[in-house]
């Protein structure tokens, strides 16, 4: 979604963006626009009762009749019941000046599509690690009796400590269901199930399998670097979903174990009856594929910290020494000295502050990813002031994770452990 100025009318004719300062429900204070899409806009807001940031998604009032709007709000309240770490929480629903809105948990960070753009080709272990929370989030949505309906990388948030959370669960289905049936056409061409394309009615127990189909398409993207069906013409992509057998994943990526072909292909079956019963079932089948084990965690990893704040630098060093007693922990007061050390001898993981005088964290990430020596180092960026725009840019440059200060010891240790388990980078895609 693209940023838009407060109080302006979006590109869709007649769209009005709620003004900054508006107070919803006596507690949610509207701040700045985050972006907009085909159905409405998203604005940052502050929960003045709990003192936390939230996001408010306004849906264009022109999409609804009064009766349809009431049905939308009634069904949207079901989304509040989904409480899971891997799902962006819906905190409240309501309407303002005839426009329905959803108050959602604010997850700072890029979407998965933006994050992927900054990565080299994912290893099998990395791809499975990304798929795991997505499948768990889908499971939680399905257990609540809902369907996501629009699963694709742009609908997965990558938050601090590499928290992956599904966003806008059920929104596409809710929007269309008001006037066009329970499971109408919604979704993105590369990730849409055949029954959704043709608007086929399916039994309620099979409805979640459209999300299983989309999850398999996302798995193709992660494992093979492209979705199963890709073309410049969206109509050709839709036709392929309907009529063309999916390519074998091992043909798209020759070093991929052929054992992935069967579970991925089954999840892309044209008939939902023939797909795995759940997202978890697909995940378990993928995890069960025999493959070379991940590289062993180094017994003496080298960890490098860059932060101009001496107190923070000392605290981070202490956290790392406590969490990794065998590690070599090296600290630097600025990005330039850290860059020199990392280029002389690559570290397993570098932890850098975002805002530093001289070479800041963003410049350090860019310099490391431009250097053959620095490419191998995994990078965690930490900041008390970074927002979604900074995280999107950092991810596109190749940062692997980020933490929002102040963070708990276990968050830093968990992020570092995760990166130590992954193979070190070699080349950019």
URZIHU-V285354 format. One record per residue. N is the residue number from 1. RES is the residue in one letter. D_FIRST is the distance of its C-alpha to the first C-alpha in Angstrom with 2 decimals. Layout:
n = [N & N]
res = [RES & RES]
d_first = [D_FIRST & D_FIRST]
This chain:
n = [1 & 2 & 3 & 4 & 5 & 6 & 7 & 8 & 9 & 10 & 11 & 12 & 13 & 14 & 15 & 16 & 17 & 18 & 19 & 20 & 21 & 22 & 23 & 24 & 25 & 26 & 27 & 28 & 29 & 30 & 31 & 32 & 33 & 34 & 35 & 36 & 37 & 38 & 39 & 40 & 41 & 42 & 43 & 44 & 45 & 46 & 47 & 48 & 49 & 50 & 51 & 52 & 53 & 54 & 55 & 56 & 57 & 58 & 59 & 60 & 61 & 62 & 63 & 64 & 65 & 66 & 67 & 68 & 69 & 70 & 71 & 72 & 73 & 74 & 75 & 76 & 77 & 78 & 79 & 80 & 81 & 82 & 83 & 84 & 85 & 86 & 87 & 88 & 89 & 90 & 91 & 92 & 93 & 94 & 95 & 96 & 97 & 98 & 99 & 100 & 101 & 102 & 103 & 104 & 105 & 106 & 107 & 108 & 109 & 110 & 111 & 112 & 113 & 114 & 115 & 116 & 117 & 118 & 119 & 120 & 121 & 122 & 123 & 124 & 125 & 126 & 127 & 128 & 129 & 130 & 131 & 132 & 133 & 134 & 135 & 136 & 137 & 138 & 139 & 140 & 141 & 142 & 143 & 144 & 145 & 146 & 147 & 148 & 149 & 150 & 151 & 152 & 153 & 154 & 155 & 156 & 157 & 158 & 159 & 160 & 161 & 162 & 163 & 164 & 165 & 166 & 167 & 168 & 169 & 170 & 171 & 172 & 173 & 174 & 175 & 176 & 177 & 178 & 179 & 180 & 181 & 182 & 183 & 184 & 185 & 186 & 187 & 188 & 189 & 190 & 191 & 192 & 193 & 194 & 195 & 196 & 197 & 198 & 199 & 200 & 201 & 202 & 203 & 204 & 205 & 206 & 207 & 208 & 209 & 210 & 211 & 212 & 213 & 214 & 215 & 216 & 217 & 218 & 219 & 220 & 221 & 222 & 223 & 224 & 225 & 226 & 227 & 228 & 229 & 230 & 231 & 232 & 233 & 234 & 235 & 236 & 237 & 238 & 239 & 240 & 241 & 242 & 243 & 244 & 245 & 246 & 247 & 248 & 249 & 250 & 251 & 252 & 253 & 254 & 255 & 256 & 257 & 258 & 259 & 260 & 261 & 262 & 263 & 264 & 265 & 266 & 267 & 268 & 269 & 270 & 271 & 272 & 273 & 274 & 275 & 276 & 277 & 278 & 279 & 280 & 281 & 282 & 283 & 284 & 285 & 286 & 287 & 288 & 289 & 290 & 291 & 292 & 293 & 294 & 295 & 296 & 297 & 298 & 299 & 300 & 301 & 302 & 303 & 304 & 305 & 306 & 307 & 308 & 309 & 310 & 311 & 312 & 313 & 314 & 315 & 316 & 317 & 318 & 319 & 320 & 321 & 322 & 323 & 324 & 325 & 326 & 327 & 328 & 329 & 330 & 331 & 332 & 333 & 334 & 335 & 336 & 337 & 338 & 339 & 340 & 341 & 342 & 343 & 344 & 345 & 346 & 347 & 348 & 349 & 350 & 351 & 352 & 353 & 354 & 355 & 356 & 357 & 358 & 359 & 360 & 361 & 362 & 363 & 364 & 365 & 366 & 367 & 368 & 369 & 370 & 371 & 372 & 373 & 374 & 375 & 376 & 377 & 378 & 379 & 380 & 381 & 382 & 383 & 384 & 385 & 386 & 387 & 388 & 389 & 390 & 391 & 392 & 393 & 394 & 395 & 396 & 397 & 398 & 399 & 400 & 401 & 402 & 403 & 404 & 405 & 406 & 407 & 408 & 409 & 410 & 411 & 412 & 413 & 414 & 415 & 416 & 417 & 418 & 419 & 420 & 421 & 422 & 423 & 424 & 425 & 426 & 427 & 428 & 429]
res = [X & X & X & X & X & X & X & X & X & X & X & X & X & X & X & X & X & X & X & X & X & X & X & X & X & X & X & X & X & X & X & X & X & X & X & X & X & X & X & X & X & X & X & X & X & X & X & X & X & X & X & X & X & X & X & X & X & X & X & X & X & X & X & X & X & X & X & X & X & X & X & X & X & X & X & X & X & X & X & X & X & X & X & X & X & X & X & X & X & X & X & X & X & X & X & X & X & X & X & X & X & X & X & X & X & X & X & X & X & X & X & X & X & X & X & X & X & X & X & X & X & X & X & X & X & X & X & X & X & X & X & X & X & X & X & X & X & X & X & X & X & X & X & X & X & X & X & X & X & X & X & X & X & X & X & X & X & X & X & X & X & X & X & X & X & X & X & X & X & X & X & X & X & X & X & X & X & X & X & X & X & X & X & X & X & X & X & X & X & X & X & X & X & X & X & X & X & X & X & X & X & X & X & X & X & X & X & X & X & X & X & X & X & X & X & X & X & X & X & X & X & X & X & X & X & X & X & X & X & X & X & X & X & X & X & X & X & X & X & X & X & X & X & X & X & X & X & X & X & X & X & X & X & X & X & X & X & X & X & X & X & X & X & X & X & X & X & X & X & X & X & X & X & X & X & X & X & X & X & X & X & X & X & X & X & X & X & X & X & X & X & X & X & X & X & X & X & X & X & X & X & X & X & X & X & X & X & X & X & X & X & X & X & X & X & X & X & X & X & X & X & X & X & X & X & X & X & X & X & X & X & X & X & X & X & X & X & X & X & X & X & X & X & X & X & X & X & X & X & X & X & X & X & X & X & X & X & X & X & X & X & X & X & X & X & X & X & X & X & X & X & X & X & X & X & X & X & X & X & X & X & X & X & X & X & X & X & X & X & X & X & X & X & X & X & X & X & X & X & X & X & X & X & X & X & X & X & X & X & X & X & X & X & X & X & X & X & X & X & X & X & X & X & X & X & X & X & X & X]
d_first = [0.00 & 3.76 & 6.74 & 9.32 & 13.00 & 14.88 & 16.96 & 15.39 & 14.85 & 11.52 & 11.90 & 13.24 & 16.81 & 18.16 & 15.12 & 16.20 & 14.41 & 17.01 & 18.81 & 19.00 & 22.14 & 22.11 & 23.88 & 23.20 & 26.07 & 27.92 & 25.96 & 22.15 & 21.62 & 18.30 & 17.16 & 14.07 & 10.59 & 8.03 & 4.94 & 5.12 & 5.75 & 9.20 & 11.21 & 10.34 & 8.73 & 9.02 & 11.56 & 13.66 & 17.25 & 20.66 & 23.08 & 26.19 & 28.53 & 27.63 & 26.24 & 22.97 & 19.26 & 17.26 & 13.90 & 14.25 & 12.26 & 13.69 & 14.21 & 15.29 & 19.07 & 19.70 & 18.90 & 22.03 & 25.69 & 27.30 & 28.72 & 25.52 & 23.76 & 26.66 & 26.38 & 22.68 & 23.51 & 26.56 & 24.81 & 21.89 & 24.64 & 25.53 & 22.33 & 23.72 & 26.53 & 24.52 & 25.28 & 24.74 & 23.65 & 21.46 & 19.56 & 17.24 & 19.68 & 19.43 & 21.76 & 22.27 & 21.52 & 22.57 & 22.11 & 22.04 & 23.27 & 22.95 & 19.28 & 19.10 & 17.19 & 17.00 & 17.70 & 16.50 & 17.62 & 15.56 & 15.39 & 14.79 & 13.76 & 11.45 & 10.59 & 13.49 & 12.13 & 11.61 & 14.94 & 16.66 & 15.94 & 18.11 & 20.88 & 23.93 & 24.92 & 25.13 & 28.62 & 29.58 & 29.91 & 26.44 & 24.97 & 27.09 & 26.12 & 22.40 & 23.33 & 25.64 & 23.38 & 21.07 & 24.28 & 25.54 & 22.49 & 22.84 & 26.52 & 25.98 & 23.80 & 26.47 & 29.28 & 27.92 & 28.30 & 24.62 & 22.49 & 18.92 & 18.45 & 15.12 & 15.85 & 14.07 & 13.13 & 9.44 & 11.15 & 13.50 & 13.27 & 15.68 & 17.39 & 20.55 & 23.57 & 21.47 & 20.80 & 18.73 & 17.57 & 16.17 & 13.43 & 13.27 & 16.76 & 18.28 & 15.61 & 15.45 & 19.22 & 19.74 & 17.94 & 19.96 & 23.08 & 23.81 & 25.29 & 25.31 & 27.02 & 26.32 & 24.36 & 22.98 & 20.64 & 17.30 & 15.43 & 14.40 & 17.35 & 18.14 & 18.35 & 19.84 & 23.44 & 26.11 & 27.15 & 23.67 & 23.59 & 26.94 & 26.54 & 29.58 & 30.88 & 31.57 & 33.53 & 31.63 & 32.76 & 31.12 & 27.73 & 26.26 & 27.24 & 24.23 & 22.32 & 25.10 & 24.54 & 20.82 & 21.92 & 24.39 & 21.88 & 19.82 & 23.25 & 23.95 & 20.86 & 21.96 & 25.62 & 25.70 & 22.63 & 21.55 & 21.17 & 24.47 & 23.68 & 21.83 & 22.27 & 20.77 & 21.62 & 19.64 & 22.89 & 24.81 & 22.58 & 23.12 & 26.80 & 27.11 & 25.87 & 28.55 & 31.41 & 31.17 & 32.28 & 29.79 & 30.85 & 32.56 & 30.37 & 33.39 & 33.61 & 30.11 & 30.95 & 34.73 & 35.03 & 33.39 & 36.15 & 36.95 & 37.01 & 33.25 & 33.72 & 35.29 & 32.95 & 29.79 & 31.51 & 32.75 & 29.33 & 28.28 & 31.29 & 30.85 & 32.68 & 31.14 & 34.77 & 35.06 & 32.11 & 32.45 & 32.76 & 29.92 & 27.18 & 29.72 & 32.31 & 30.15 & 29.41 & 33.13 & 34.08 & 31.88 & 33.22 & 36.73 & 36.60 & 39.21 & 37.91 & 38.97 & 38.44 & 36.06 & 37.78 & 39.78 & 38.52 & 40.47 & 43.32 & 42.98 & 39.36 & 38.72 & 36.14 & 35.24 & 33.88 & 32.73 & 32.49 & 34.16 & 34.81 & 38.17 & 38.04 & 34.69 & 35.87 & 39.03 & 37.31 & 34.97 & 38.04 & 39.97 & 37.27 & 37.22 & 41.01 & 41.36 & 38.88 & 40.14 & 43.83 & 44.43 & 41.60 & 42.09 & 39.91 & 39.68 & 38.16 & 37.27 & 36.71 & 34.26 & 31.89 & 34.35 & 37.17 & 34.96 & 33.76 & 37.41 & 38.45 & 35.69 & 36.45 & 40.15 & 39.68 & 36.37 & 35.68 & 34.45 & 31.85 & 30.91 & 29.60 & 28.42 & 27.41 & 24.30 & 26.01 & 29.42 & 31.53 & 32.10 & 29.99 & 27.12 & 25.42 & 22.53 & 25.26 & 27.34 & 24.73 & 24.20 & 28.00 & 28.76 & 26.42 & 28.03 & 31.47 & 33.27 & 34.89 & 31.78 & 29.74 & 31.73 & 30.93 & 28.37 & 26.46 & 25.53 & 23.96 & 24.89 & 23.98 & 24.46 & 21.95 & 18.99 & 15.55 & 12.24 & 11.76 & 15.31 & 15.05 & 12.26 & 14.56 & 17.62 & 16.58 & 15.88 & 19.32 & 21.00 & 21.46 & 22.48 & 22.06 & 21.75 & 23.61 & 23.26 & 26.63 & 28.89 & 28.82 & 31.64 & 33.95 & 32.98 & 29.26 & 30.27 & 32.94 & 30.78 & 28.09 & 30.91 & 32.72 & 29.77 & 29.38 & 33.17 & 33.25 & 30.89 & 32.35 & 32.05 & 29.89 & 31.76 & 29.69 & 26.17 & 24.94]
